[in-house]
Amino acid sequence: MTSASPDTAPSTPLEEVHAAIARAARIAGRSPADVHLVAVSKTQPVEAIRPLLATGHREFGENRVQEAQSKWPALKAEHPDIVLHGVGQLQSNKAADAVALFDCIHSLDRPSLLKALAHAMDAAGRRIPCFVQVNIGEEPQKGGCAIADVPALLAAARDADIPVLGLMCVPPADVEAAPYFALLAKMARDEGLSGLSMGMSGDYETAIMLGATHVRVGTALFGARNYSA
Ligand SMILES: *Cc1c(COP(=O)(O)O)cnc(C)c1O
């Protein structure tokens, strides 16, 4: 044999995640094409990102504005079709930088940030689609809008002409995520929103079965993060 058959060829983490997305979508009677894979590259150096770009992958996520600024403008200059998602808690004083850099923001969670983002979008002449992040487990220390406050925040976003794609959550750690995903999906349905940003490396297949349109996957694609680097 001169080359490995497709059955035995080793697959890359990206191929494995694509296969898992397709499996989960099929079980749920959905099209895999309806699920955006956001490759969360926080803490990863540009050298770890380039192999994904080389396969044609274009959707990435970062959680810190400053780190994203150091990595992505150059990569976007090379690949103008990159879609960069901001997935981390956002300080209002970083709104202008976030609007300049991100193509989608997943962490709109409070009126003060909404006001700052609306102002930054007006100034930049660019509307950035957003997800409203919901504190779905009602955890005191966690980012995200309280469940009861979501309708008012959505109404304020409409008034400010901020395009809202849907809802986003990070469920409580170390417990079954499915009930939280199901609750977020129900809230989105009730609000007439079609986007659901939910699911990370440990639970993205479950999230897809429950309707996720955007899964945010880091570790399963890049390996463990090294925060000391
Ligand atoms: C880091 C991060 C992810 C990716 O987490 P993994 O478990 O590494 O897949 C997803 N969403 C948010 C908001 C994150 O901060």
The ligand as a Gaussian input file, in Angstrom:
#p B3LYP/6-31G(d) Opt

LIG

0 1
 C      -12.890000      29.498000      26.312000
 C      -14.313000      29.588000      25.925000
 C      -14.902000      28.604000      25.108000
 C      -14.170000      27.365000      24.648000
 O      -14.054000      26.457000      25.707000
 P      -13.478000      24.973000      25.472000
 O      -13.973000      24.220000      26.645000
 O      -11.999000      25.095000      25.430000
 O      -14.037000      24.454000      24.198000
 C      -16.232000      28.782000      24.751000
 N      -16.944000      29.856000      25.157000
 C      -16.400000      30.825000      25.923000
 C      -17.251000      31.981000      26.344000
 C      -15.087000      30.721000      26.341000
 O      -14.563000      31.682000      27.123000

